[in-house]
Amino acid sequence: MVPLLLLLVVMRRIKDLDIDELREIVERVKALRSEGHSYGGIVRMISDEYNVRLSKATVIRWSKGTHSPFNRIKAISMEPSSELSYIIGVYLGDGSIHMKDNGRYVVKLKVIDREFAEAFANALDKLGIKATMGFERDSTRVDRFYVEGSNKALFRLLSGSRERLLSLAGEYPVEFLKGFFDSEGFPTISAGKTFAVQVAAVNSDLVVLEFVGKLLGVLGIGSKISKLYSKGHRVVIRGEEYSSNVDMFILWISRFEDVMRFAREIGFTAWRKEAKLRRAIELKLHYPNRKAVRLWHEEYEKGSRGYVPRANLFKPTLNSQREGAAGGSWPSPGGVWYGKDTREKEG
């Protein structure tokens, strides 16, 4: 005797639908009612056709036009745009999405740099999503700025097809790369016997890194990808040792000409990264190795996660620091950076 197999089909709810599918079902309900079907019959037909559970009361309200399911859904454009590409770049790095118990579809970012948080909030605002920004203190880790926005359409896009996501992002490559490198990228400086400037980005998704490398190539920026470490590798984060649950890859921009092009075309939103990169480029451009190394060590000291500015250096105000940032002119070899004059004394 063949055992009886019961197939349990989990019915979807209205909140499980994306906007396009919801709109299609609403129109289908109205069409069925206009054909003379009963409300109960429409409930069964929608269940069979779309695997969606509707109540009879919902069908009545939709048919009579007394209620629209779109009243609580903020409609935004999912067409290619600079803001959407930047948001996708951030999401594929530090960004996250989750659905709260109250039905809110949340897109969130937590970072240590105010400028980065503000840029992400501005991108959400320009897309039509109200963003909330704040600062949280956490005794277990570094204090961070957070940005949070809620929109079902954006949530569905980010959690959906990776192919569609990358296709949209690629329409505005500079903005996508800006968002990705704001999240995952950093300048790396070697100041030993020689002085070298590179840019790197770390991510566990090799497909994403390969896409990033492809877009960099379109902009004339060369890069290479290698495995940083394998799953199971022991890593130390904020003094605690963990075992990595994924393979990790790193993308390098190593040729100095490529690094300079990256700084001109893309750069970093966070001022601490941008200032470090531009100061290193200035030294590399205008001084021999030995002097570049000496000047660098006068201004930066080696920390646990790379070079950081020395605490005793005078720093100008934020507005002053922003002059000459991405899109502006390069500092001259005689310029003052972090209040330190690098010019040769006359005589």
C-alpha positions as semicolon CSV with decimal commas, in nm:
position;residue;x (nm);y (nm);z (nm)
1;M;0,000;0,000;0,000
2;V;0,138;0,337;-0,099
3;P;0,152;0,568;0,205
4;L;-0,057;0,881;0,181
5;L;0,160;1,192;0,153
6;L;0,013;1,519;0,272
7;L;0,160;1,831;0,119
8;L;0,132;2,129;0,348
9;V;0,110;2,451;0,150
10;V;0,186;2,764;0,350
11;M;-0,048;3,037;0,236
12;R;0,100;3,382;0,189
13;R;-0,037;3,693;0,354
14;I;-0,085;4,041;0,210
15;K;0,225;4,169;0,388
16;D;0,433;3,899;0,216
17;L;0,365;4,050;-0,128
18;D;0,569;4,309;-0,309
19;I;0,393;4,617;-0,442
20;D;0,367;4,497;-0,802
21;E;0,213;4,164;-0,706
22;L;-0,024;4,329;-0,458
23;R;-0,142;4,569;-0,726
24;E;-0,200;4,277;-0,964
25;I;-0,410;4,090;-0,706
26;V;-0,621;4,396;-0,622
27;E;-0,700;4,443;-0,991
28;R;-0,779;4,070;-1,023
29;V;-1,024;4,091;-0,731
30;K;-1,205;4,385;-0,893
31;A;-1,216;4,208;-1,230
32;L;-1,360;3,889;-1,079
33;R;-1,628;4,086;-0,896
34;S;-1,723;4,270;-1,215
35;E;-1,770;3,928;-1,378
36;G;-2,032;3,845;-1,114
37;H;-1,836;3,613;-0,885
38;S;-1,934;3,599;-0,519
39;Y;-1,705;3,736;-0,250
40;G;-1,647;3,388;-0,111
41;G;-1,575;3,258;-0,458
42;I;-1,318;3,533;-0,515
43;V;-1,144;3,438;-0,189
44;R;-1,109;3,079;-0,313
45;M;-0,998;3,182;-0,663
46;I;-0,728;3,417;-0,535
47;S;-0,609;3,141;-0,303
48;D;-0,581;2,898;-0,594
49;E;-0,422;3,143;-0,839
50;Y;-0,179;3,327;-0,613
51;N;-0,146;3,114;-0,299
52;V;-0,255;3,418;-0,100
53;R;-0,499;3,418;0,192
54;L;-0,758;3,699;0,178
55;S;-1,050;3,747;0,412
56;K;-1,400;3,794;0,275
57;A;-1,411;4,139;0,437
58;T;-1,092;4,240;0,253
59;V;-1,238;4,131;-0,080
60;I;-1,555;4,331;-0,009
61;R;-1,360;4,647;0,076
62;W;-1,134;4,617;-0,230
63;S;-1,429;4,549;-0,459
64;K;-1,627;4,848;-0,332
65;G;-1,321;5,074;-0,320
66;T;-1,374;5,163;0,047
67;H;-1,016;5,069;0,137
68;S;-0,684;5,062;-0,048
69;P;-0,395;4,841;0,070
70;F;-0,157;5,105;-0,068
71;N;-0,258;5,372;0,186
72;R;0,020;5,263;0,422
73;I;0,279;5,188;0,154
74;K;0,511;5,470;0,052
75;A;0,556;5,443;-0,323
76;I;0,913;5,510;-0,436
77;S;1,082;5,468;-0,770
78;M;1,288;5,155;-0,817
79;E;1,420;5,287;-1,146
80;P;1,799;5,336;-1,175
81;S;1,923;5,645;-0,992
82;S;2,242;5,769;-0,827
83;E;2,080;5,745;-0,481
84;L;1,960;5,388;-0,535
85;S;2,303;5,278;-0,662
86;Y;2,472;5,431;-0,356
87;I;2,224;5,258;-0,123
88;I;2,283;4,923;-0,295
89;G;2,659;4,969;-0,259
90;V;2,623;5,041;0,112
91;Y;2,384;4,750;0,163
92;L;2,627;4,502;0,007
93;G;2,877;4,614;0,271
94;D;2,773;4,748;0,611
95;G;2,400;4,783;0,551
96;S;2,134;4,544;0,676
97;I;1,762;4,479;0,639
98;H;1,506;4,316;0,867
99;M;1,132;4,305;0,923
100;K;1,014;4,410;1,267
101;D;0,728;4,252;1,459
102;N;0,510;4,556;1,388
103;G;0,538;4,490;1,014
104;R;0,793;4,762;0,938
105;Y;1,042;4,681;0,663
106;V;1,365;4,834;0,789
107;V;1,687;4,927;0,610
108;K;1,963;5,008;0,858
109;L;2,324;5,118;0,878
110;K;2,554;5,140;1,182
111;V;2,895;5,305;1,136
112;I;3,153;5,504;1,331
113;D;3,179;5,791;1,080
114;R;2,919;6,070;1,095
115;E;2,984;6,174;0,733
116;F;2,909;5,824;0,609
117;A;2,589;5,801;0,814
118;E;2,475;6,141;0,685
119;A;2,543;6,043;0,323
120;F;2,333;5,727;0,361
121;A;2,051;5,919;0,529
122;N;2,055;6,177;0,250
123;A;2,036;5,903;-0,015
124;L;1,730;5,753;0,157
125;D;1,568;6,096;0,183
126;K;1,625;6,168;-0,187
127;L;1,468;5,834;-0,270
128;G;1,160;5,942;-0,075
129;I;1,225;5,740;0,242
130;K;1,225;5,928;0,572
131;A;1,548;5,844;0,752
132;T;1,611;5,855;1,125
133;M;1,969;5,916;1,238
134;G;2,110;5,888;1,588
135;F;2,410;5,791;1,798
136;E;2,436;5,489;2,024
137;R;2,684;5,413;2,296
138;D;2,776;5,051;2,352
139;S;3,010;4,938;2,628
140;T;3,076;4,611;2,443
141;R;3,199;4,773;2,123
142;V;3,280;5,108;1,962
143;D;3,014;5,381;1,974
144;R;2,837;5,423;1,641
145;F;2,601;5,640;1,441
146;Y;2,293;5,465;1,309
147;V;2,055;5,541;1,022
148;E;1,721;5,370;0,981
149;G;1,452;5,394;0,715
150;S;1,143;5,187;0,645
151;N;1,005;5,101;0,303
152;K;0,863;4,776;0,174
153;A;0,961;4,830;-0,190
154;L;1,326;4,895;-0,106
155;F;1,328;4,603;0,138
156;R;1,195;4,372;-0,133
157;L;1,451;4,497;-0,383
158;L;1,747;4,450;-0,150
159;S;1,634;4,106;-0,037
160;G;1,543;3,992;-0,387
161;S;1,734;3,887;-0,696
162;R;2,107;3,960;-0,673
163;E;2,118;3,977;-1,052
164;R;1,859;4,257;-1,060
165;L;2,031;4,437;-0,774
166;L;2,367;4,446;-0,949
167;S;2,206;4,539;-1,278
168;L;2,045;4,845;-1,120
169;A;2,363;4,936;-0,934
170;G;2,570;4,924;-1,250
171;E;2,365;5,200;-1,413
172;Y;2,544;5,449;-1,186
173;P;2,885;5,284;-1,130
174;V;3,056;5,573;-0,950
175;E;2,778;5,608;-0,693
176;F;2,759;5,231;-0,639
177;L;3,136;5,207;-0,592
178;K;3,127;5,505;-0,357
179;G;2,869;5,329;-0,139
180;F;3,055;4,999;-0,147
181;F;3,396;5,148;-0,064
182;D;3,241;5,369;0,205
183;S;3,127;5,040;0,362
184;E;3,405;4,794;0,287
185;G;3,700;4,997;0,160
186;F;3,999;5,161;0,324
187;P;4,335;5,312;0,230
188;T;4,636;5,104;0,328
189;I;4,977;5,265;0,370
190;S;5,318;5,097;0,384
191;A;5,580;5,320;0,540
192;G;5,890;5,108;0,600
193;K;6,190;5,116;0,369
194;T;5,961;5,234;0,091
195;F;5,641;5,436;0,087
196;A;5,342;5,275;-0,084
197;V;4,975;5,372;-0,110
198;Q;4,699;5,124;-0,188
199;V;4,322;5,096;-0,155
200;A;4,151;4,773;-0,052
201;A;3,803;4,635;0,012
202;V;3,711;4,319;0,201
203;N;3,395;4,114;0,152
204;S;3,282;3,753;0,183
205;D;3,085;3,758;-0,144
206;L;3,323;3,686;-0,431
207;V;3,053;3,760;-0,690
208;V;3,009;4,110;-0,549
209;L;3,383;4,175;-0,543
210;E;3,415;4,056;-0,903
211;F;3,135;4,295;-0,999
212;V;3,314;4,577;-0,816
213;G;3,635;4,492;-1,002
214;K;3,448;4,498;-1,333
215;L;3,304;4,844;-1,266
216;L;3,643;4,973;-1,155
217;G;3,782;4,848;-1,485
218;V;3,514;5,043;-1,674
219;L;3,647;5,356;-1,500
220;G;4,003;5,267;-1,597
221;I;4,102;5,151;-1,248
222;G;4,289;4,821;-1,228
223;S;4,235;4,582;-0,937
224;K;4,305;4,225;-0,826
225;I;4,116;3,988;-0,596
226;S;4,262;3,722;-0,368
227;K;4,141;3,511;-0,076
228;L;4,218;3,677;0,256
229;Y;4,140;3,372;0,470
230;S;3,919;3,062;0,469
231;K;3,619;2,959;0,673
232;G;3,726;2,852;1,021
233;H;4,013;3,101;1,036
234;R;4,058;3,253;1,383
235;V;4,017;3,631;1,383
236;V;4,044;3,882;1,667
237;I;3,773;4,150;1,682
238;R;3,790;4,412;1,956
239;G;4,013;4,188;2,164
240;E;3,789;3,880;2,131
241;E;3,883;3,578;1,920
242;Y;3,627;3,436;1,680
243;S;3,615;3,164;1,417
244;S;3,513;3,296;1,076
245;N;3,204;3,123;0,937
246;V;3,275;3,235;0,579
247;D;3,559;3,262;0,332
248;M;3,685;3,620;0,311
249;F;3,822;3,789;0,000
250;I;4,009;4,113;-0,056
251;L;4,021;4,341;-0,359
252;W;4,340;4,544;-0,406
253;I;4,397;4,863;-0,603
254;S;4,776;4,868;-0,604
255;R;4,920;5,062;-0,898
256;F;4,977;5,421;-0,790
257;E;4,813;5,555;-1,108
258;D;4,503;5,348;-1,027
259;V;4,502;5,470;-0,667
260;M;4,512;5,832;-0,784
261;R;4,230;5,770;-1,030
262;F;4,027;5,607;-0,752
263;A;4,080;5,916;-0,535
264;R;3,972;6,146;-0,817
265;E;3,674;5,946;-0,942
266;I;3,541;5,782;-0,625
267;G;3,715;5,858;-0,296
268;F;3,573;5,812;0,053
269;T;3,289;5,997;0,225
270;A;3,438;5,945;0,573
271;W;3,690;6,222;0,630
272;R;3,934;6,007;0,830
273;K;3,975;5,775;0,528
274;E;3,972;6,051;0,268
275;A;4,231;6,262;0,451
276;K;4,462;5,965;0,502
277;L;4,444;5,867;0,136
278;R;4,501;6,218;0,003
279;R;4,787;6,294;0,241
280;A;4,958;5,968;0,144
281;I;4,915;6,046;-0,225
282;E;5,059;6,392;-0,174
283;L;5,370;6,254;-0,004
284;K;5,410;5,982;-0,268
285;L;5,382;6,237;-0,548
286;H;5,623;6,499;-0,420
287;Y;5,886;6,335;-0,199
288;P;6,142;6,055;-0,226
289;N;6,072;5,738;-0,030
290;R;6,287;5,816;0,274
291;K;6,141;6,161;0,329
292;A;5,785;6,048;0,259
293;V;5,825;5,777;0,522
294;R;5,967;6,025;0,775
295;L;5,692;6,282;0,720
296;W;5,428;6,012;0,739
297;H;5,555;5,885;1,074
298;E;5,563;6,240;1,207
299;E;5,193;6,273;1,134
300;Y;5,064;5,917;1,178
301;E;5,131;5,637;1,423
302;K;5,065;5,264;1,383
303;G;4,758;5,140;1,567
304;S;4,597;4,798;1,596
305;R;4,401;4,858;1,274
306;G;4,646;5,062;1,072
307;Y;4,782;5,415;1,085
308;V;4,594;5,684;1,277
309;P;4,675;6,058;1,310
310;R;4,900;6,144;1,601
311;A;4,701;6,300;1,882
312;N;4,933;6,600;1,920
313;L;4,877;6,726;1,565
314;F;4,670;7,038;1,524
315;K;4,361;6,969;1,312
316;P;4,170;7,250;1,140
317;T;3,791;7,273;1,158
318;L;3,575;7,029;0,964
319;N;3,490;7,284;0,694
320;S;3,859;7,355;0,649
321;Q;3,934;6,984;0,630
322;R;3,677;6,932;0,357
323;E;3,849;7,169;0,118
324;G;4,020;6,971;-0,155
325;A;3,811;6,661;-0,089
326;A;3,686;6,437;-0,370
327;G;3,602;6,648;-0,670
328;G;3,821;6,938;-0,558
329;S;4,178;7,031;-0,632
330;W;4,478;6,839;-0,504
331;P;4,678;6,989;-0,216
332;S;5,006;7,134;-0,336
333;P;5,337;6,993;-0,211
334;G;5,370;7,305;-0,002
335;G;5,019;7,279;0,140
336;V;4,940;7,233;0,507
337;W;4,758;6,914;0,601
338;Y;4,648;6,854;0,956
339;G;4,824;7,182;1,035
340;K;5,165;7,043;0,948
341;D;5,381;7,241;0,703
342;T;5,581;7,002;0,487
343;R;5,769;7,264;0,287
344;E;6,147;7,274;0,283
345;K;6,281;7,567;0,481
346;E;6,456;7,822;0,263
347;G;6,827;7,873;0,318
